Amino acid sequence: MEESAAKPGECPKCHNTGIVREKDGTCHTCWDCMQAGKLDQHSSRIPESRIRL
């Protein structure tokens, strides 16, 4: 994957989002950030899914 210029302290692959989008359109977790412990499983930025139970 082609890496663009990242800001200092920013992951060049996911730009601190935790999600890497490949050229073929697939998405996956940024393994570099996961290994470094930068990913938070309790995110406050959860989108509304509109699922009713």
Buried (B, 14 or more C-beta within 10 A) or exposed (E): EEEEEEEEEEBEBBBBEBEBEEEEEEEEEBEEBEEEEEBEEEEEEEEEEEEEE
